């Protein structure tokens, strides 16, 4: 049985998942994360997919926009290098997996292996690959 690898590029600036903020009147998420979720919903709404019911292995490459504050020289040198911003990679992973619930898989608890990289880029995007798992072997997307 041949396993199919599904891959997709989301042309969106990756945003890490944020903790909900609590005020006296309500609980809410920061605007940047809320906007990311809305944009991802619009991007995934265009896809014609059937959610997978099996366990999955996921590979994620986060191409994060180079900060505007960087000099031209630093921007050129920083293209496609590992990203060392203050955001944890697990928060980027959580944001995209939560956005893909019901699109490529029923729920993100089906994800049993994750391979992730975060890099700087002048063209922000998220490269997503997914492979259904057989219980007898490892995925390695």
Secondary structure, DSSP 8 states (H G I E B T S, - for coil): ----EEEEEE-S--------EE-SS-EE--HHHHHHHHHHHHHHHT-----B-S-EEEEEEEEEE--TTS-HHHHHHHTTSB---SS-HHHHHHHHHHHTBTTTBS-GGGEEEEEEEEEEESS-EEEEEEEE--TTS----
